[in-house]
Amino acid sequence: MEEMDTMQTSEYSDIAPDAEKTKVEVKVDAPGGLAALPPASESSEKWRQIGEQISGFFAELPEYLGEFFSEYQRPLTTLGLILASVITVKVTLAVLDAINDIPLLAPTFELVGIGYSAWFVYRYLLRASNRQELSEEFKTLKGQVLGQDTMSQ
């Protein structure tokens, strides 16, 4: 190890033999040339104006937002409902995908769906009288959802 240190010292000693001997003399008697700053009154005046503009904007921000929401209330509500429905559909699909990954649950749901479809066909679609009953129930539901005026049509 000691041999390695002496080899490194001798290796680098010829590059700068007088590097350790160089001395720099610094005089601090005379001040150096410093960059002149603008007068404090100009910069503080600019900052004051900028601060006034920012505080004025924030003071009127609630009024701006109130006007914006009152003017665009209907489109914002529609946009919010569309966004909420997209999120709801995505969450529902994620839950169904997670349930579908559980073994034996997907085939069970398929069997339940097939059974319900068979019952619905037998109950409402097989005979003409039952189809008429289904049509009346559908018209009643349509009248409740769309309003009573559609019942007379």
C-alpha positions as CSV (number, residue, x, y, z in Angstrom):
1,M,0.0,0.0,0.0
2,E,2.8,2.4,0.9
3,E,4.5,1.5,-2.3
4,M,1.4,2.5,-4.3
5,D,1.2,5.9,-2.5
6,T,4.8,6.8,-3.4
7,M,4.3,5.6,-7.0
8,Q,1.3,7.9,-7.3
9,T,3.1,10.9,-5.7
10,S,6.1,10.4,-8.0
11,E,3.7,10.0,-11.0
12,Y,2.1,13.4,-10.5
13,S,5.0,15.4,-9.1
14,D,6.4,16.2,-12.6
15,I,3.2,17.7,-13.9
16,A,3.1,20.7,-11.6
17,P,6.3,20.9,-9.6
18,D,5.8,24.5,-8.4
19,A,2.0,24.2,-7.8
20,E,2.5,24.1,-4.1
21,K,4.9,27.0,-4.1
22,T,2.6,29.4,-6.0
23,K,1.2,32.2,-3.8
24,V,-1.4,34.7,-4.7
25,E,-1.4,38.1,-3.1
26,V,-4.8,39.8,-2.6
27,K,-5.1,43.5,-1.9
28,V,-8.3,44.7,-0.3
29,D,-7.4,48.4,0.1
30,A,-9.2,49.6,-3.0
31,P,-12.8,48.6,-3.6
32,G,-13.5,46.6,-6.8
33,G,-15.8,47.6,-9.6
34,L,-19.3,46.5,-8.5
35,A,-22.3,46.6,-10.8
36,A,-24.5,49.6,-10.1
37,L,-28.0,48.6,-9.0
38,P,-31.0,50.7,-10.0
39,P,-32.3,53.0,-7.3
40,A,-34.4,51.2,-4.7
41,S,-37.4,53.5,-5.3
42,E,-37.8,52.4,-9.0
43,S,-37.8,48.6,-8.2
44,S,-39.9,49.0,-5.1
45,E,-42.4,51.0,-7.1
46,K,-42.6,48.3,-9.8
47,W,-43.1,45.6,-7.1
48,R,-45.8,47.7,-5.5
49,Q,-47.7,48.1,-8.8
50,I,-47.4,44.3,-9.5
51,G,-48.7,43.6,-5.9
52,E,-51.6,46.0,-6.4
53,Q,-52.6,44.3,-9.6
54,I,-52.4,40.8,-8.1
55,S,-54.4,41.8,-5.0
56,G,-57.0,43.5,-7.2
57,F,-57.4,40.4,-9.2
58,F,-57.8,38.2,-6.1
59,A,-60.2,40.7,-4.6
60,E,-62.5,40.4,-7.6
61,L,-62.0,36.7,-8.2
62,P,-65.2,35.6,-6.3
63,E,-67.2,38.1,-8.3
64,Y,-65.7,36.7,-11.6
65,L,-66.4,33.1,-10.6
66,G,-69.9,33.9,-9.4
67,E,-70.7,35.5,-12.8
68,F,-69.1,32.7,-14.7
69,F,-71.1,30.0,-12.8
70,S,-74.4,31.9,-13.0
71,E,-74.0,32.5,-16.7
72,Y,-72.8,28.9,-17.6
73,Q,-74.8,27.0,-14.9
74,R,-76.7,24.7,-17.3
75,P,-73.7,23.7,-19.5
76,L,-71.5,23.1,-16.4
77,T,-74.3,20.9,-14.9
78,T,-74.5,18.9,-18.1
79,L,-70.7,18.6,-18.3
80,G,-70.7,17.4,-14.6
81,L,-73.4,14.8,-15.2
82,I,-71.6,13.5,-18.3
83,L,-68.3,13.3,-16.4
84,A,-70.0,11.6,-13.4
85,S,-71.7,9.1,-15.7
86,V,-68.4,8.2,-17.5
87,I,-66.8,7.7,-14.1
88,T,-69.7,5.5,-12.9
89,V,-69.6,3.4,-16.0
90,K,-65.8,2.9,-15.7
91,V,-66.1,1.9,-12.0
92,T,-69.0,-0.5,-12.8
93,L,-67.0,-2.1,-15.5
94,A,-64.0,-2.5,-13.3
95,V,-66.1,-4.1,-10.5
96,L,-67.7,-6.5,-13.1
97,D,-64.2,-7.4,-14.4
98,A,-63.0,-8.1,-10.9
99,I,-66.0,-10.2,-10.2
100,N,-65.6,-12.0,-13.5
101,D,-62.0,-13.0,-12.5
102,I,-63.3,-15.0,-9.6
103,P,-63.5,-18.7,-10.5
104,L,-67.0,-20.2,-10.9
105,L,-68.7,-16.8,-10.4
106,A,-68.8,-15.9,-14.2
107,P,-70.5,-19.2,-15.2
108,T,-72.9,-18.9,-12.3
109,F,-73.9,-15.4,-13.5
110,E,-74.3,-16.8,-17.1
111,L,-76.6,-19.5,-15.8
112,V,-78.7,-17.0,-13.8
113,G,-79.0,-14.8,-16.9
114,I,-80.1,-17.7,-19.1
115,G,-82.6,-18.8,-16.5
116,Y,-84.1,-15.3,-16.2
117,S,-84.3,-14.9,-20.0
118,A,-86.1,-18.3,-20.2
119,W,-88.6,-17.2,-17.5
120,F,-89.2,-13.8,-19.2
121,V,-90.0,-15.5,-22.5
122,Y,-92.3,-18.0,-20.8
123,R,-94.0,-15.3,-18.7
124,Y,-94.5,-12.4,-21.2
125,L,-93.7,-13.5,-24.8
126,L,-95.1,-16.9,-25.3
127,R,-98.9,-16.1,-25.3
128,A,-100.6,-13.1,-27.0
129,S,-102.5,-12.1,-23.8
130,N,-99.2,-11.9,-21.9
131,R,-97.6,-9.8,-24.6
132,Q,-100.6,-7.4,-24.3
133,E,-100.0,-7.2,-20.6
134,L,-96.3,-6.5,-21.1
135,S,-97.2,-3.7,-23.7
136,E,-99.6,-2.1,-21.1
137,E,-96.9,-2.2,-18.4
138,F,-94.4,-0.7,-20.8
139,K,-96.9,2.1,-21.7
140,T,-97.5,2.8,-18.0
141,L,-93.8,3.0,-17.3
142,K,-93.3,5.3,-20.3
143,G,-96.0,7.6,-19.0
144,Q,-94.4,7.8,-15.6
145,V,-91.0,8.6,-17.0
146,L,-92.0,11.0,-19.8
147,G,-95.1,12.5,-18.3
148,Q,-98.8,11.8,-18.4
149,D,-99.4,13.5,-21.9
150,T,-97.8,10.5,-23.6
151,M,-100.5,8.2,-22.2
152,S,-103.2,9.5,-24.5
153,Q,-101.2,8.9,-27.6
